[in-house]
Amino acid sequence: MVFSERGEPAGRLGGAALAVVAGAVVISAAMGIRQTFGLFVGSYSAVHDLPVATIAFAIALHNLVWGFAQPLAGAAADRHGSAPVVAVGAALFAAGLTLPALVPTGPMLVLGIGVLVGAGISCTSFGVVLTAVGRAVPAERRSAALGLVSAGGSAGQVLLVPLAQGVTALSGPAVALMALAGCMLAVAPLGLLLDRGERAAMVAGGGAAAASGGGGPAMPLRAAVAQALGNRGYCLLTLGFFTCGFQLAFIATHLPAYLTLCGVATGMGATALALIGLFNMVGSWGCGWLGGRYPQQRLLGWLYLIRGAAIAAFFLGPKTEAAVILFAAVMGLTWLGTVPLTSGLVAKVFGTRHLGTLFGLCFLSHQIGSFLGSWMGGWVFDATGSYGAVWIATAVAGLVAALLHFPIDDTPVALAAPLPAGD
């Protein structure tokens, strides 16, 4: 076996590098496309004469479907590998974008964006991709690698938001949705590289025992889930992750429309979303790097405090172009930094054997928050003509989430299956 200068098998390092690159590209496509949905609220409504609340509900529903499908997608990847899960997810995602482009009605929008995209993104985003990367990378480098993948994934937001806006302006929302569907199909084969990285890590680490974190037989899935749900820190982490979904979904869906209402220059909504993605590249990597050096739960607490303060200051302050740019930069630095820290904390406490399932269950809370943030934004606006109440709620939620994260105990738990009585 060939070893690197650091004493690690060269095959594992190569597999890990491929997994990081492939994971970044897959998440870049999936999350970049998802971040364009806010741009379609106004254009799709105007072209097809649909209420804003209907479009907001479809976008909100995809978050909810994503959340409920994530544990299933994670469990499927745990059992069958990433390649088939990513391929099926990319096909579902592309179909969900194509359907409302070809049949522009409310029900087809809800079925496509709400259901098919929700199922597809559960197979092509954090719960599957970060789990594969987490297994492929040595434990001491895991947090930084997860942050790097999340940061690389932000490139999709930087590239695809302007693409969607440009194609929509030239040819309409239907053509833009079809173009995004093509981008999603292009990344379908990359799950093969994620699997290659996992296999290299298994060979180097001595099989499933390395992944489980212990020398004994791996704990069965049902027992691992029960253990996690009985762990106070896991429950606090799951509750706090709700806030992340609520804040991000509301801003991503309704910020462009809110800026238009405030009289900000046309195009600043797309600029703000692209800037969030650009600064998220730095923020996600930075959070992952810091997570390998400082307690991840405390970093999460501070991240939520900073995000909540930024939201409050933006809502209460003047809506100038400079204020929008500053807000987008701060939000970008804290945007997806929660993901490598949360998934890394789950891996630290419970190991990587059932990481796809355990992070998927935690992520369900995130997506319930996403559903409410996206849908409530549209519902409150239609009912009151203002987004004010939801902006206040997103700011207060940041403080609550911080208070939930600071007390979390990150001590690893035993993961080997208990021996039969008498042994």
Protein Blocks (a to p, Z undefined) as FASTA:
>chain_A
ZZdfkopafklmmmmmmmmmmmmmmmmmmmmmmmmmmmmmmmmmmmnopafklmmmmmmm
mmmmmmmmmmmmmmmmmmnojklmmmmmmmmmmmmmmmmmmmccfklmmmmmmmmmmmmm
mmmmmklmmmmmmmmpcfklmmmmmmmmmmmmmmmmmmmmmmmmmmmmmnojklmmmmmm
mmmmmmmmmmmmmmmmmmmmmmmnopjklmnopabdcddfklmmmmmmmpmklmmmmmmm
mmmmmmmmmmmmmmmmmmmmnopaehjlmmmmmmmmmmmmmmmmmmmmmmmmbcfklmmm
mmmmmmmmmmmmmmmmccdfklmmmmmmmmmmmmmmmmmmmmmmmmmmnojmlmmmmmmm
mmmmmmmmmmmmmmmmmmmmmmnopaklmmmmmmmmmmmmmmmmmmpccbdcdfbdcdde
hZZ
